[in-house]
Amino acid sequence: MISGGAEGVGGAASEIFALEGANIAIVDIQSEAGEARAEAIRQNNGNAFFVRADVSSADQVGAAVAEINQRFDDHIDILFNHAGTVIIKPFLETTESEWDRLMNINVKSMFLMTQAVLPSMLSHGKGAIVNTSSISAVAGTPMEVLYCTTKGACHMFTRAIATEYRDKGIRCNAVCPGFIRTAHGIRELKELQDYGVDVTEQDICRLQGRICEPEEVANVALFLASDDASFVNGETLFVDNGMLVQT
């Protein structure tokens, strides 16, 4: 099950996981894009379907997971918590409603999705959860106080879930990208530039060599979800081409 699986990194993950033989449930708020992604996977001989849900809503998550459990015979063994967004503006101009919105989408959604899926994983004694975090969890950037805070929460959520459920066969890890060539990533760069933050193409090349492609993040998520990572648990794996090690 992939939240935010219609486009960007989530869309790439839906296709890459399907190519490896996974049965894919795409959960997203974007109905047209989600249906199109599922159809593209089926056209490529994969198995995928789309369920529309706002993953920051407990009722909608519950309904989506119930439908997926019915189709998957109550056996969701991989959860990729990818859904998320960003708000870019000066901290003192940030509103309480924006704080609540970003916390709901980036943090509460992980809580709701994980809590809904864990019972099935526990009943089978095995499961893998991958969360999408960011370099922003550990590298503060101006105009992104809210976003950085949500991704810091993602790191600790990942570690705490891994600690609590390790001995029950559940692994939980996070993939932490740098700047990515997605609609979300390009919007982030443009809005940061509008505020005078140094993230031009030349700056990106200096920081991380080049911009990251969505498939490069999706492939890392695939590894973390797979049995090849059977002894990797509670990790936050950075996909930033050496950006952070230079700081």
N, C-alpha and C positions, 0 to 999 in steps of 0.2 A: 504494500500500500504506500503510495507516494502522494503526500500533500503538496500542493503547488506543482503538480506534475504535468500541467498543460503546456507550459512554455519555459524558455530559458534553461537553466540547469535542470530543473525538474522535468521539463520535456525531454531533454537529452537523456536523463536518467531513465525515464519511462521506456524510451526506445532501446537504450543499451542494456537495461535489465531484461527486457523482453528478448533481445537477441541471445542472451545467455540462457533462455528457456524459462524465465519467470513468468507466472501469470500476474498481470499488472492490473491493479485498481488505481485509477487516477482520481484523486480527490482535489477539486479546485473550485473556485468561485466563478471561473471563466468558462461558461458552458460551451460556447461555440468552439473555442480553442481546445477544450478538453475532449469534446466529441471528435474533433478533427484529429487530434493526436491518437486517440484510441483507434480510430478508423485506419490511420496510416500504419499503425502497428499490426492490425489485423490484415491489411493488404500485403504486409511483408511477412505473412505467415506466423505472426505472433498472436498471443492471446491477451487482450486488454479490453477493459470497459471503463466508462466514465461515470462518476457519481458527483453531482454538484453539492457542495457544502461550504459554508463559511466555517472554517476550522477554529474560529474564535468563539463559536457558539456551541455550548454543551449539547443542546437539543439536536442541532444539525450534525454534530460529530457522532452522537449516539445513533441517529438514524442512518448515517452513512456507514458506520462500522457494522450495524446490524445487517444492512443489505449486503455488505461485502462478506461478512461471516456466512451468510446464507449461500452466496455464490461459491465461496471458498471452503464450504463444509466446516465452518468454524475453525479454520486453520490459517490464520495470518501469521506467517513466520518471519516476515521482514517489514519493518516500518521505516520509511525515510521521511522524517519531519523536515520538509524543505520550505514550506510556505512561509513567506515573510515579506516585509517591505521596509522602506526607509523614509524618514522625515529629516530634511536638511534645512536648518535655519538657526539663527543665533539662539543660544540657550535662553536668554532673557525674553525672547519673543515667543518661546514655546508655551503653548497653552496646556492646561490640565487635561482637556479632552484629547489633545494630540498625544500626551504621555499615556493616557489610558488606551488609546487606539493602538499605539505601537506595542505596548505591553501585551495587549490582547492578541494581536496578530503574531508577534514574534515569540512570546513566552507562554501565554496562556494556551495557545494552540498546541504546543508541545506537551503541556500537562494534560490537556483533554485527550489528545490522540493517543498518547502513551498509556494513560489510565484506561482508555477504552480497549486497547489492544492487548495489554499485558495478561489479562485472564486467559485468553486463548493460548498465548505463548507459554504461560505457566502450566496449563493443562497438558501441553505436549512436552514440557521440560526443555524447551529450546526456543530461542528467538534472538533476532539481531535488530537493534534500533540504531539508526544513524540520524544525527541532527545536523542541520546546516547552521554553522556559526560563521565566524569571519575573523580576519586579522584585527578587526575593530574591537574584538573582545579583549585584546591586550595592548593595542596601539591606539591611543586616543587621537581623534582627529577633530579639528574645529568644525563647528556647525552640525556635529553628529553626536551630541551628548546622549540623546535618547537612544539612538541606534547602538552606540557603543555599550550603553547600559544593558540593553536587551541581549546583546551577544555575550556580554560577561555573564549574564544569568544563564544563558545557554550552556556555557562551559561548566558551571557548577551543577546545573541540572543533569548534564551528561555524566559527570563524575559521581554524583550522588546516586543516580539510578544504577550505574554500573556497580557501585559498592553494595547497594542493598540487594541486588538480584543476581550477583555473580554466581553464588552457590546454588542458584536455581536454574542455571543454564542460560541466563539472559546476558547478552553483551550490549553495551551502549557506548557509542563513540560519536565524535563530531568531526565533520570536515569543515575546514576554515579557509575559505578562499581569499585571495587578494582582489584586485579589480578584474572584473569579468566582462567579456563582450556579449552582454545580453541587453534587452531593452531596459531592464531595471538598472544594470550597471552603467550603461551609457547615460541614462537620466541622472544617476548619482553624480557622475563626473561633470556633466553639464551644470547641474545645480551648484556643485562645489565651486566650479570655475566662476559662476555668476557672483559668488561671494568672495572671489579673489583667492581661493585656496589653490595651491600649486599642484594641479593634477592635469596639466596639458599632456599631449601625446609624448612630448619630450620628457616630462616628469615621470610618466608611467614607465618609459623605457629605462630611465635612471633607477627607479625604485625596484621594478620587478622584471626588467629586461624587455618585456612586451606585455600586451594585455592578454589575459588568460581566456581560453576558449571554454565554453560551457561543457563540452564533452570531457575536458581534462579534469574538471571537478566531478562530473558524473562517474567517471572511471574510478576515482578514488572512493567515492561513496559505494560503488559496486564492490570494490575490494573489502571495505570495512564491513559490508553486509554479508560477504561470502565466507564459506568455511576456510578459505585461504587465510583469513584473519581470525582464526579460531582462538588464538591466545592474545588477541589485541582487545583490550577492554578498558573503558574509561579514558581513552586517549582523545586528544584534540589535535588532529593532523592538519598541518598548514599546507595549503596549495598556493604558494606565493612566489615560487622561483627564487627563493633566497632573500626576499624583501626584509623579513624581520631579523634575520641573522646579521644584517648590516647595521642594525640600530644598537 
